[in-house]
């Protein structure tokens, strides 16, 4: 691993360049951005402050602070893990060790949800939204930000994750419209909900070891591990969906690359009909939209 050499008296601009060069040598995707964000975080400056003070010489204490963050990043710890913050749907979210870092791909769930509601003219109605496996609350709170009259509940098996989700709701001014429940999927809830969204664990258990280090080593395993075939969570959620989903409600789920047909089959067996799909920015099928179609058959997949 490249060693970052910094010394007291270096300017902010020089430190940023050297930090970015070290990341570039290790083939990081966004070395300049990572260096800017982490130097700013270490110094307590915003982007404008970095530019304004770019020629300021740094004392040893600030150099040490930057070096400590740089060492973490060079070990492939995600920037959001280091800063404790991640933007999702243009909103700032706190994250911790119990929460998955929100990813841009998951914004397709928000987009698909709003598209479904807009098509039916329901965006301004008093809707009930359920986010299963809410983590940081990113999906739920992004939706509530777009649905002014909606109320939502987020569930998670991790109480530590729900503490973060609750703090995000408070900071974003949505605590009065969001509740959080610690339970297994939706086991503790009663319906009906007009919109059910989820980004469940969907990585095959044996495949976790092959993931990129920033995911494998730093994301909570239970937010990744979908069981032997990656589909355990879909079976559990689909079993509960007909009980808690309103007759005209929508079920919108994220899934992994290549899992679309398998997830569709699970939903079909539970009486849910898939009515739409969405692709992420890479063109990969990432989200499906389903509605309650009929009396579900006995689960057996």
PEZIDA-V12271 format. One record per residue. PHI is phi as a letter, one per 30 degrees, with the letter a starting at -180 (999 if undefined). OMEGA is omega in radians with two decimals (none if undefined). Layout:
{{PHI & OMEGA} {PHI & OMEGA}}
//
This chain:
{{999 & 3.12} {d & 3.10} {c & -3.14} {c & -3.13} {c & 3.10} {b & -3.13} {b & 3.09} {e & -3.12} {j & 3.07} {d & 3.11} {d & 3.09} {e & -3.13} {d & -3.13} {d & 3.12} {d & 3.12} {e & -3.12} {d & -3.10} {d & 3.10} {d & -3.14} {d & 3.13} {d & 3.12} {d & 3.10} {d & -3.14} {d & 3.12} {d & 3.14} {c & 3.04} {i & 2.98} {d & -3.06} {d & -3.05} {b & -3.04} {d & -3.11} {d & 3.12} {d & -3.13} {d & -3.14} {d & 3.13} {d & -3.09} {d & -3.06} {d & 3.04} {d & 3.11} {d & 3.14} {d & -3.13} {d & -3.07} {c & -3.12} {i & -3.12} {c & 2.97} {c & -3.09} {d & 3.13} {d & 3.12} {d & 3.09} {d & -3.14} {d & -3.10} {d & -3.06} {c & -3.02} {e & -3.12} {c & -3.13} {d & 3.09} {d & -3.04} {c & 3.06} {d & -3.05} {d & -3.11} {d & 3.13} {d & 3.05} {d & 3.14} {d & 3.13} {d & 3.12} {d & -3.13} {d & 3.14} {d & 3.10} {d & 3.13} {d & 3.13} {d & 3.11} {d & -3.13} {d & -3.14} {d & 3.02} {d & 3.08} {i & 3.02} {d & -3.10} {d & 3.13} {e & -3.12} {d & 3.07} {d & -3.11} {d & -3.10} {d & -3.09} {i & -3.11} {b & 3.06} {b & 3.09} {d & 3.09} {b & -3.10} {h & 3.14} {i & 3.09} {c & 3.13} {d & 3.14} {b & 2.97} {d & 3.05} {b & 3.03} {b & -3.05} {d & -3.11} {c & -3.05} {c & 2.97} {d & 3.03} {d & -3.13} {e & -3.09} {c & 3.13} {e & -3.13} {e & -3.08} {d & 3.07} {d & 3.08} {d & 3.09} {d & 3.10} {d & -3.13} {d & -3.13} {d & 3.13} {d & -3.12} {d & 3.12} {d & 3.13} {d & -3.12} {d & 3.14} {d & -3.14} {e & -3.12} {c & 3.12} {i & -3.03} {c & -3.01} {d & -3.10} {c & -3.13} {d & 3.14} {d & -3.05} {d & 3.01} {c & -3.05} {c & 3.08} {b & 3.08} {c & -3.11} {d & -3.06} {i & -2.92} {d & 3.14} {h & 3.13} {d & -3.08} {i & -3.00} {e & -3.12} {d & -3.09} {d & -3.05} {d & 3.05} {d & 3.12} {d & 3.13} {d & 3.10} {d & -3.12} {c & -3.09} {c & -2.93} {d & -3.10} {c & -3.11} {d & 3.00} {b & -3.08} {b & 3.04} {b & 3.04} {c & 3.10} {c & 3.06} {a & 3.08} {d & -3.11} {c & 3.08} {d & 3.12} {d & 3.08} {d & -3.11} {d & 3.05} {d & 3.12} {d & 3.14} {e & 3.13} {d & 3.12} {d & 3.08} {d & 3.11} {d & 3.12} {d & -3.09} {d & -3.12} {d & 3.08} {i & -3.10} {b & -3.10} {d & -3.12} {d & -3.13} {c & -3.08} {b & 3.04} {b & -3.09} {b & -3.04} {b & 3.09} {d & 3.13} {a & 3.11} {d & -3.08} {h & 3.14} {b & -3.01} {e & -3.06} {c & -3.00} {c & 2.97} {b & 3.13} {d & 0.04} {c & 3.02} {c & -3.13} {d & -3.10} {b & 3.08} {c & 3.12} {b & 3.12} {a & 2.94} {b & -2.99} {d & 3.01} {d & -3.12} {b & 3.09} {d & 3.06} {d & -3.03} {e & -3.09} {d & -3.11} {d & -3.09} {d & -3.13} {d & -3.11} {c & -3.11} {d & 3.09} {e & -3.08} {e & -3.12} {d & 3.08} {c & -3.06} {e & -2.99} {c & -3.00} {b & 3.10} {d & 3.11} {d & -3.05} {e & -3.07} {d & 3.02} {d & -3.13} {c & -2.91} {d & 3.14} {c & -3.14} {j & -3.04} {e & -3.14} {c & 3.12} {i & -2.97} {c & -3.08} {e & -3.08} {d & 3.14} {d & 3.10} {d & -3.11} {d & -3.12} {d & 3.14} {d & 3.08} {d & -3.07} {c & -3.04} {e & -3.12} {d & 3.14} {d & -2.99} {c & -3.10} {c & 3.10} {d & -3.11} {e & 3.13} {c & -3.06} {d & 3.13} {c & 3.06} {c & -3.07} {b & -3.03} {b & 2.96} {d & 3.06} {b & -3.12} {d & 3.12} {e & 3.10} {i & -3.09} {c & -2.98} {e & -3.07} {d & -3.13} {d & 3.12} {d & 3.09} {e & -3.13} {d & 3.11} {d & -3.13} {d & -3.14} {e & -3.13} {d & 3.12} {c & 3.08} {i & 3.10} {c & -3.12} {c & 3.12} {d & -3.07} {c & 3.14} {a & 3.11} {b & 3.04} {b & 3.07} {c & 3.10} {d & -3.06} {d & 3.10} {c & 3.14} {i & -3.13} {d & 3.03} {e & -2.97} {b & -3.01} {b & 2.98} {b & 3.09} {c & -3.11} {b & 3.07} {b & 3.10} {d & -3.00} {c & -3.01} {a & 3.09} {d & -3.08} {d & 3.05} {d & -3.13} {d & -3.13} {e & 3.12} {a & -3.12} {d & none}}
//
